[in-house]
Every structure is written in C-alpha cells, then in structure tokens.
Amino acid sequence: MGTHGIATYNPSDSEKTNYWQWTEVFNLVPLPTPDHPHQFQLTHKKGKGSDTMRFESEHRDHILSLCLAQSSLFARGHGSDGVERSVLNFSGGGKFRCVLIRTSYEKLKIVEI
C-alpha cells in the first residue's frame, strides 16, 4: 500500500502479482467466515465493469485502516444509486463498527460508529 495504490505479492518469491491505483479501487471490506476469519474483499474497476477479489491476512484490520486513509481517492460510480457504502468492523479489546458513505456531493461521511 502506498500513496498511489495497492499491490499484492507472491510470498514465495516476492514477485508483484496484482496492482491497482487507488482510482481503480471501488471498495475494500472485511469478509470474515468461520473458516477464514481474516478474509477481506477488494472491488476494483475491470474494463467497463468491476471485479472482486478476496484476500486473507492476519493483519487485515491494519491493512483496511491504511486503505481507509486513501479512500478519498477511490473510484466512484460503483452502486446503483450513486451512493457507495463501506462498513469496517474492528475487533480487539472491544468491537467497533464504522459505516462510511460517499455520495457524488460528499467526499466521505461517517454516519455510524
């Protein structure tokens, strides 16, 4: 993760496997399951549409927090009503839920904590 985008790397040889500029990213959300508690999903531009990819890391909450700092650069237009909603769930000493909404006239608005 950097100021221009996010990349994935092959853990065996450190070769870059994917790269998206922030302007190509629609959303990053946690997507835990009983078998994969550290899973998250990235939705990005692909051609004229979008695609989603799932990743897993025990550092998921930290990764999503760092990505949230770049969310003002995320792509717009993914969603049927022009409103994008991101929900970030954090756990640790307590559970926290932050719902973020972006519309065409507001960059980012925290509507629930």
C-alpha positions as CSV (number, residue, x, y, z in Angstrom):
1,M,0.0,0.0,0.0
2,G,1.2,3.4,-0.8
3,T,0.1,6.9,-1.8
4,H,-0.7,5.8,-5.4
5,G,-2.2,2.3,-5.0
6,I,-2.2,-1.2,-3.5
7,A,-0.3,-4.2,-4.7
8,T,-0.2,-7.9,-3.8
9,Y,2.9,-10.0,-3.9
10,N,3.7,-13.7,-4.1
11,P,5.0,-14.8,-0.7
12,S,7.4,-17.3,-2.1
13,D,9.4,-15.0,-4.4
14,S,8.1,-11.5,-3.6
15,E,7.0,-11.0,-7.2
16,K,4.2,-8.5,-7.7
17,T,1.0,-10.3,-8.7
18,N,-1.6,-7.5,-8.8
19,Y,-1.6,-3.7,-8.6
20,W,-4.4,-1.2,-8.5
21,Q,-4.2,2.5,-8.4
22,W,-6.5,4.0,-5.7
23,T,-8.6,5.5,-8.5
24,E,-9.3,1.9,-9.7
25,V,-10.5,0.7,-6.3
26,F,-14.2,0.9,-5.5
27,N,-14.2,-0.7,-2.1
28,L,-12.3,-2.8,0.5
29,V,-14.4,-4.6,3.1
30,P,-13.8,-7.2,5.7
31,L,-15.4,-10.5,4.7
32,P,-14.8,-13.0,7.6
33,T,-16.2,-16.5,7.5
34,P,-15.8,-19.2,10.2
35,D,-13.1,-20.9,8.1
36,H,-11.4,-17.6,7.1
37,P,-11.7,-15.1,9.9
38,H,-9.1,-12.7,8.4
39,Q,-10.6,-12.5,4.9
40,F,-11.4,-9.3,3.1
41,Q,-12.6,-8.3,-0.3
42,L,-11.4,-5.7,-2.8
43,T,-13.7,-4.5,-5.5
44,H,-12.0,-2.8,-8.4
45,K,-12.5,-1.5,-12.0
46,K,-12.2,-4.1,-14.7
47,G,-12.9,-2.8,-18.2
48,K,-16.3,-1.1,-18.2
49,G,-17.4,-3.0,-15.1
50,S,-16.0,-4.2,-11.8
51,D,-14.5,-7.3,-10.4
52,T,-14.0,-8.6,-6.8
53,M,-11.1,-10.4,-5.3
54,R,-10.8,-12.0,-1.9
55,F,-7.6,-11.9,0.2
56,E,-6.7,-13.2,3.6
57,S,-4.2,-11.8,6.1
58,E,-3.9,-11.8,9.9
59,H,-3.1,-8.1,9.5
60,R,-6.4,-7.4,7.8
61,D,-7.6,-4.7,10.2
62,H,-4.3,-2.8,9.8
63,I,-4.4,-3.2,6.0
64,L,-8.0,-1.9,5.9
65,S,-7.2,1.0,8.2
66,L,-4.3,2.1,6.0
67,C,-6.5,1.8,2.9
68,L,-9.2,3.9,4.5
69,A,-6.7,6.8,4.7
70,Q,-6.7,6.7,0.9
71,S,-10.4,6.3,0.4
72,S,-10.9,9.9,-0.9
73,L,-9.0,8.7,-4.0
74,F,-11.2,5.6,-4.5
75,A,-13.1,5.2,-7.8
76,R,-16.7,6.5,-7.9
77,G,-19.8,5.2,-9.6
78,H,-20.0,1.6,-8.2
79,G,-23.5,1.2,-7.0
80,S,-27.0,1.5,-8.4
81,D,-28.0,4.8,-6.7
82,G,-24.7,6.8,-6.8
83,V,-24.1,6.1,-3.1
84,E,-21.2,4.0,-2.0
85,R,-21.2,2.4,1.4
86,S,-18.3,0.9,3.2
87,V,-18.5,-0.9,6.5
88,L,-15.4,-1.6,8.5
89,N,-15.6,-3.8,11.6
90,F,-12.7,-3.8,14.0
91,S,-12.3,-6.1,17.0
92,G,-9.8,-6.3,19.8
93,G,-10.5,-5.1,23.3
94,G,-14.0,-4.3,22.1
95,K,-15.9,-4.3,18.9
96,F,-16.2,-1.2,16.7
97,R,-18.2,-0.7,13.6
98,C,-17.7,2.3,11.3
99,V,-20.1,2.9,8.4
100,L,-18.8,5.3,5.8
101,I,-20.9,6.7,3.0
102,R,-19.7,8.5,-0.1
103,T,-22.0,10.3,-2.5
104,S,-21.4,12.4,-5.5
105,Y,-21.7,15.6,-3.5
106,E,-19.9,14.5,-0.3
107,K,-16.4,13.0,-0.3
108,L,-16.7,10.9,2.8
109,K,-19.2,11.0,5.7
110,I,-19.1,8.9,8.8
111,V,-22.7,8.0,9.6
112,E,-22.4,5.5,12.4
113,I,-19.7,4.5,14.9
